[in-house]
């Protein structure tokens, strides 16, 4: 898989025109039955309303379910009895964030002699990433600096390379912009010690840069909802748990029996989550296991990251939407949840038809009102849902002693505008994956405080 920086992957005016034309054509095709069936817009608007209610309703239920406290097992082992742990950190042009990540590793509440940190840096890095890794390894025996000088790239390929240098049977993989809470590894180890069937433990990625920009602010609130409500609620309900995000903990058995991360898919974490379920093993989510992450602060960085996620989810959905529900090793709840999850990897694309549907009502005599009694009430409920869901997450965090920047509370009220804009991301990803079939390219996320070329 090719790798590009955000700067290298900029979109040309011609490409924007092409994608816009394809979008208009797709919308025209979807609306074309109106020519022969005047009630079709009402049917379509009904499906759109029900689809949004399904998405928002589930998230609201998840926000309620996530009020449950994590059932983290007690760790009864002494320091001498604790298992050794390897932490692997792939790094490519991570100079702005890597020092803080290394410092957080140094401050972990885990015996030094039981901890190994593999800093795997790309030889293609054009900043001081390699120097930072080598200095850390020279100063502290817990750190091991490894240079990757191979063709191709992407997070999966870099992580697979780093795994070759991990010595221990419990492995943590984190992104280079993630900083461990000091007690994170002890909490994860407690899960592995409690049940041999647990192959993966996912914690919470907690955004810590909401003040960098308006985009980073809304992305941070969005991630709080995803990490605290959605992902943890899957664990609470016994559903399709996943370790999407920048951190997870594994038994080495995952890689020995299921193989390495798939290097051809854009969201290798969701692909591996599906493999773990298919193998009949447990993947648990515990939001008390914290790493602090940086969200994209610029439009280019955000767009590239979210498009990669959207397209990657579509790739995995096509691969597993029929396979997992037929797998006898997967629980019934997880099957239903997986089918729902993969369906909603594609459904948001069709939200774009809501714009012409709204326009039809004003420029023609065609009726577009949904076949739902008092539909206006449901539209109002949808409008206030992001504020309600954010409020539930903030309330949980207040209970658990986590703080938020004041701006985050205000951003909850404007989150719908941000989420609506993401429709363009899904449409673009859909076009690239299924229509023009553009080759997969892993675009690295630029950092908000990266040094300028000027």
C-alpha angles and dihedrals in degrees: 000000000000120000126211136176120239089256092053093049098055114144120243125225089247091056092049089052091049094049092045090051092049090049092052090048092050091049090049091051092049092049096041095096086069087078091068102022114044093192093058094097089057090051091046093048089050091054090047092051093047091047092052091045089052092051097042094038093055091048091051091051089047091053089055094046091050091066085085113104115245112264093224109175119240114257108225097173120112119232089261090054097047114113118245115257132206120208116199120198118182111203133191119168092339099143095127095054108022098082091059091048091052092048090052089053089053090053096052116130094235131106109273093223090056096051131083123179116196110201104195110188128185116243086218092066110123098199134056096289094115093046091050091051094047092048092051091051092049093050101044128034091213090070128077120190115210125182118212113206104169134122119263127026149196131133095282094053092045093048093047089053092049091050090064088068096046108108103189139074095238113061131186120198119196135167117251091249094057123100120201122233103234095248098044099104095047090053092049093047089053089063094051091048092051099056132017090205091066107098101166136030121196122195132186125286104214116200113228105176106068091135095060095086142328089265093051088047095056092039089054093053090046090052092049088057093046096045101040103030110026103033097039093044089059088060093046093050095042091244137137101315118196137181098220109158140058100302141048140146124228144184110237086239088078092067096033093055105026100032131233127317113291106258095197099061123077096222103043090167094063090044091053091045088057091049091052091053091045089054090056094245130132127257111188130194121212116176091195087074100084137192119172115228139191118233122209112276101190130063094238093051094044094046093049093048096046093045090051090051093047095048092044091052089052090052092051092043092057090048099049111018091095099027103056097050089055094049112106091203091065119083120242092247092050091048093053092044092048092051090050092046095050092045089056090052086075107022095078088066090072094056085086090075088066090079098060090039089058090047093051090062092061103036100042143029091247112124113233103170112128121251089247123109112244091002090169089068091057091048088054091049089052091050094055096037097093090052091048094047093046089049091054091051092047090050091053091049091049088053091050096047100255119138131212132202111258090242090063091066090053092046090059087070094056097038093108091066089052093046092047090054088057088068086078089056092053093046091050092047091048092051093048094046103040109017112033091018093215114194114262112260124184108222113199118229113247118222125241093234098038113142115262123241090225 
